[in-house]
Amino acid sequence: MKQTYQLRFFAICLVFPFFSCDKEESLNESEAHLNDFKTIEVTTHDGRPFSTGDDKSNLNAKYVANAGGGVMMQGFYWDVPSGGTWWNTVKSKVTAWGNAGIESIWLPPASKAQNGAYSMGYDPTDYYDFGNYNQNGSVETRFGSKTELTSLITAAHNENMKVYADIVINHNSGGQLENNPYTGTQTWTNFSGVASGKFQRSYHDFYKNAYGNNDEGSFGGFPDLCHANPYVQDWLWGRADAVGKYYKNTMKFDGWRFDYVKGFGPWVVNQWNANVGGFSVGEYWDGNAATLEWWCDNANSSAFDFACYYKMDEAFDGNDLSKLSSGDMLWKRRPFRAVTFVSNHDTDQIWNKNLAYAYILTHEGYPTIFYRDYEEWLDKNKLNNLIWIHNNKATGNTSILYADNDEYIARRNGYNGNSGLIVYLNNSSSWQERWIQTNWANTTIKDYTGNSSWYPTTQGDKWVKIQCPPNSYSIWSTL
């Protein structure tokens, strides 16, 4: 038996009992309402005839900031091809991504790591070697050379897109053995021979040391960088050629994705942001929305919305869309701090990705698209359509209108003259229809996905009936 969460919609039904709140009754609405619909040719936002999966992208070959904000592309996946070709691969796509409405690209850790040409970068050795020094068995990184990286960043900037660096500052790897008086053993903490000659480290700069035995967490047995040490702080964000400032001022990165921020206090990211600037998002891997909110407030940073990620998995794969209504998520608490996602290089457990992307690209937060979903696994045209809808229609705060096991309907209330949208998700195997209240009186609306050919006109009291195809979604807004 269905559990039904009707929220504002339920209260309105008590006042207007002639509007059915029951699914079966909604499919047999009075014939008197049929005149509210017109069947006309569905067109794209710019008037072109709509074809299934039409990309609805901007046609100027550059990202253009629109009312709904931007979309981030995770520009890599785990074990991308080695051989130093990845920066050029991503560069070849930036024009198409900008054309589709992608605002920013998140790149993998770009500096030389312990495994040299075979490393994904999460075992950093020399923060100033971007594929221009011969160390750890190679000159280039797995992804390419410093010249190729700067060329990629320049190409993205030419398309009005931002580029975010993956920053790994919890731990280091690739140092040499040295005698460590704090452990009474030899430790791999001697980084005095890094080829760049910058940010040379020793056992003084890793736990345990004169500053204590440990901080919030270590990772994988790697030497745990001591952020309490003023020398480490100075090299990470303080001095003119600090890691963060070099990335920003010399390499021209625009922001940061901080890896494994559970391993150190949020004050570290706070200080980086205060001294370096740029957008930042932390990987605080926790499904508790209140914990994510605490970290964001103390780090003065955005965070990946793992609470939303796990609730989407319960909703779409667990066949209970009411989880989207009742579930606590970071975007509901701090919409301007939440970076939402469907999958990434570490975790890919949501099976029903089409509905998940329809959810994050119509709701509040900063949505991220995973490279393989976009380029390999899903329908790129449908994702481009959702990106266009996000950038042009997904404005204002959110009102959840209806939710049960199979259906979920929410309204973005619009902002600053933009009309907003209504998103209808249907996880059942049949078409569904439902009366809902919009923000628009006596207004013709359409489904911007093209999944429905209806062009209904809202009533004077702003109510209208909309529909959604099986195992799919429709997204409605004004013409």
N, C-alpha and C positions, 0 to 999 in steps of 0.2 A: 504494500500500500504506500502511496506517495506521501511524503512529508511536504507540506506546502508552506513557503515563507512568502507572505504577501506584503508585509511592511506597509508603506504609504498606500499602496494599491488596495489593501484589505480595508483600510479605514474609509477610503472613498467608495468602495462597493457597498458599505453600510448605508451611505447617504444616497447612492444611486443604485438601488437594488435591481433595476432593469438591465444593468450591465453585469453579465455573468462572470464570476470568478472561477468557474469550473471549466476545465479543458474541453470536456465533451459538449457542454452547452455552448461554448464559444464557437464551435464548429458549425452550429446550427442557428446563427444569429438571424434576427428578423430580416425578411426580404426588403424591408423598408430602408435598410442601410446600404443596399447594393448601389444606389446612386452616388455613394461617396467615392466610387472607384472609377477610374478611366484607364482603359488599356491602350497605351500608346507606345511608340517605339522607344526603347531604352537607349539613352545616349550617354556618352562619357561626360566628365565635368566640363570639357571644352567644346561639347557639341558633336564630337565625332560619333558615328554609330558604334554601339558597344558590342564587342564580341567576347565570348567566354574567356575570362582571365585577362581582359584588357589591362594593360599595365598602368593606365591613368597617370603616367609619370609627367613631370615637368619636361618641356620639350626644348629647353635652352641649354642642355648639356652641363649645367652647373646646379649645385644645391642652392635652393632659395629658401630662406627662413620664412615660414608661414605661421598662421595663427596657432596651430596645434603644437608647435615645438619640433624637435628633431628626433631622429632615430639613430642609434649606434649600431655599427656593424662590428662584430667580433671577427677580425680579419685573419683568423688562423684556427686550426684545430690541432689536437694532439698528434705528434709525429707527422707534421706536414713533410713533403718530400725534402730530403737532404740534398746537398750539392750546391747550396748557395744560390738557389733560384727563386726563393719565396718572395723577396722584396720586389723583384721584377714581375712576378705573378700578380701580386696585389696591385702594383702600379698599373698594370694593364687593365684593371677593373675600375679604377677610381672614377673615370668619366661616366661609365654606365651606372655606377652606384650613385654618383651625384645627380645624374639624370633621373634616377628612381626616387630621389628624395632622401638619401642617406646623409645625415649631418656630420657624422664622425666615424673614425676607424680606430678600434682598439688593436694595437699590435702586440705580439709576444715579446718577452724580455729580450732586448736588443743587444745587450753587451755580452762579451766573451765569458763563457761558463766553463766548468771543469771538463766537460766532454767535447769541448771545441766544436768542430764541424758537425757533430752528431747530437749536440745538446739542444733541448727546447728552451734553455735559458734560465731555468728555475734553480740552477746551482751556480750562482754568479761568482766569478773570480775577480775580474777587472772591470769596474763600472765605466771606464773610459775607453775601452777597446770595443769598437763597433764593427770589427772586421777589418782592422787596419794594422794590427800587430801580429807577429808570428809567435803565438804562445798557445799552450794547451793543444798542440798538435796541428794547428791550422792558422792561417791568416784570416780567412773569412769565417763568419759564424755559420750556423746551419742555414741561415736565411739569406746570407749574401755579404757584400762589402759595405763599408761605411759610405762610400760614394753612392751605391745603389739605394741605401736607406735614405740618405738626404735627397736623392732624386725622387723617391717615392713620396716623402713628406712634402716636397715642393709641388709635385703633381697634385696631391690632395689639396694643398692650399690654393692652387690655381683653380680648383673646382669649388672653392669656398667651403671646403670640408676641414674639420679639425682632426688631429691625430693624437691619440692617447697612448702613453708608454706604460707597459706593465713593469711595475717597480717591485723588486724582490729585495727587501732590506731586513728581513727577519734573520736570515742565515747566509753564510758564505760557504764556498767549496773550492777546492783546488789549491789550497795553501800547502806549505811544506811543514814537515815535522820540526818541532822545537821543544826544548825542555820548559815545562810549565810549573812554576813553583806553587801555584794555587791548586793544582790537581795532583802534584807529585808524580806526574807521568809526562810522556811526550804527547803533544796534541798537534793537529793539523791546522795551526793558527798563524803560521808565518807567511804573510802576504807582502813581505818587504821587496820581493822580486817582481811585482806586477810590471808588465812591459810599459804601461803608460807612465809609471813613476808617481802616479797620483793615488791618494788614499791608501798608503801603505799601512798594513795592520800587523799586530802581534797579539800575543796572549792577553795583553792589557785591555784589548778591545772586544774580548769575548768572555761570556760567563763560563765558569766562575772566575772572578777576578777581584780587584780591590773594591769594586762597587757592589758586590754581592754574589750569591751563589746562582741566581737565576732571575729571570723576569717572568712575564705571563706565560710563556711557553716556548719550547724548542721544537725543531722539526727534523725528523728523519736522521737524527744523530749528527747533523751538520753543526759546525761551530756556530754558536748562537750570538749574534752581534749585540753588543752592550750599548743601548741607546742612552743610558745614564752617563756615559763617559763624554765629557765636553769635546774631546778630540773627535769622537764619532759624530756628534751633533754638528760640529763645525764642518766636517767633510761631507755630511749628507745634505745640509741645508744652509749652513751659516756663511761660509766664506764665498768670495766672488766666483770661484771656480768649483764650488760644491757640486755634488752629483746632481741635485735637483736643478740648480741654476745652469749647469752645463747642458743638461737635457733640454732645458727651456730656451736658453739664450743662444747656444751654439748649434744644437741639433734641431731646434725649433719645434719640439713637442709642445702641445697645447694643454695637456692634462695627464692624469695619472690613474692607473688602476693598481691599487696596493694589494699585493699578494699576502695571504695568510696573516691578516691583521689581528687575529686572536693571539698571535705570538708576542705581541708587545702592546703597551698601553695606548689608548686612543690619543693621548697627548702628543705622541710622535707624529702622527698624521696632522694633527692640529698645528704643530710647530712647522712642519714642512709647508703646509698651506699658507701659514702666516708669512713665512720667509721667501717662498718661491712663487706661490700663486698658481693659477690654472685650475681647471676642473679636477675633482678627485672623486673616486669611488673605491670603497674598500670591500674586500672579500672577507666579510665576517660570516662564516658558514654556520648559520644558526636559524632554525625555523621559528623562533620566538620573536614576534614583531616588536614586543616591548624591549627586548634586548637589543635588537637592531636600532630601534629609536634611541636608546641610551647611547649606543656607540656613535651614531650620527651626531648627536648633540654634543658629545664630548670631543669628537674628532673634528667637528666642523666640516663634515664631509658627507657625501652621498654614500649609500651602501647598496649592494645587490640585494634584492628583495627575495631572500630565500623563503620567507614566510609565505609569500605569494606563490612561489614555485611549488612548494609542497602542497598548498591548498589546490592549485590547479591540477596537480597529479591526482589528488583525492577526488576532485570534481569530474575531470574528463576521463580518467582511466578507471575511477571507482564508480562512475555512473551516478553521481549525486551532485548536480549543479548547485544545490542549496549551500554547499560548502563555500561557494563564491560569495554568497550573501552573508553567511554567519561567520565565516573565517576571518580572523584578525590578520592583517597584512600591513607591511610598512607603508605602502602607498596610501592606505586609509588613515594612517597616523601622520605621516610626513610626505605628502605627495611630491614635494619638490626635492626630496632626498632619496626617493626610491628609484633604483635602476632595475627594471623588470626584465625577465628573460625566460625563455622556454627550454633552452639547453645551452651548454657550453663545453669547453674542452675537458672539463672534469666530470660532469654529470649530464646524463642524457636519458632520463627515466620516464619522461612524459611521452606517451605513445600517440595520443590524439593531438598532434601538433597544430593542425589547421585551426581547431577551435581555440587552442591556447594562444596562438598568434593573433587571432581575431580579438581575444580578450585583452591582451597587453597593448595592442595597437589602437584600441578604442578607449582604454581607461587611463587614469592619471598615472604619472610616473614617466620615467625615461626608458622607453623600450629598447631592447638589444636583440639583434638578429644574429644567429649563429651562422658562420660561413657555410658550413656543409648543408644546413637546412636551405639556405638561399641558393647556393651554386650547384648543389648536387641532389638533394633528397626531396625537396618539396617543389610545388609549382611556383616558379619565380614570378610569373605574371600575376598570380593571386596575391603573393606577398607584396608586389609592387602596388597593386590596387589598395591593399591595407595600409601601406606606407603613405600613399596619397591621401587616403581618408584620415589617417592620423594627423598628418601635417596640415590639412586644410579644414577639418571638421571637429577634431577631438579637443574641444575647448570647454572651459568651465568646470565646476565641481560635479560630483557624481551623485545621482539619485538611483537607488536600486528599486525597480518597479515591481519585479516579480521573480521568484525563484522557486523551483522544486527540483525533483530528481532529474528531469529531462530538459527543463527550460530555464533560461535565465534572460532577463531583460533589464537593461540599465539605460539611464539617460545622462548624457553630458549636457549640462545646462547652458552652455554657451558663455561667451565672454567678449566684451568690448565690441559688440556688433556682430560677432560671429554666432551663428544659430545653434551650434552644437550638433548632437546626433543622438540617435537611439540605436543600441545594438541588441540584437535578438540572437541568442545561441540556442540551438536545438540539438540535443544529444540523442534524440529518439530516431526510430526508423521510418517515421511518417511526417508529412507536412503538418505544421502546427499554425494556428491563428490565435490572436489574442487582442482584446481591447486594452489600450493603454492610454495614459494621459501624457501629452506632449507639452512643449512650451509654446506651441504655435496654434493660434485660432484661425479657422477659415483659410488654411494654407495647404497647398498641394505639396506633397513630399514624394520622394522616391527612394528606392533601395540602391545605394551607390555601389553595391557589389554586382548588380545585374542578376542576382539569384532569383529575384521576384520581378515580374513585369508589372506589378500594380503601381499605379500612381494615385494613392488615396488622398482625399482632401479632409483635413481635420475639421471637426465640428466647432461651433462657436465656443463650446466649453473646453476645447483643446483635445478632446478624446478622438481616437482613431483606431481602426483595426488594421493590424499588420500581420504578415505571415513570414514563415521561415521554412526552408526546405529541410528534409531529413539529414541528420548528421552534418549539419552545416550552420550557416549564419546568414543574417541579413543586417544591413546597417542603413538606417533611414535618416534623411535630413531634408532640409528645404532645397528647392531647385536653385 
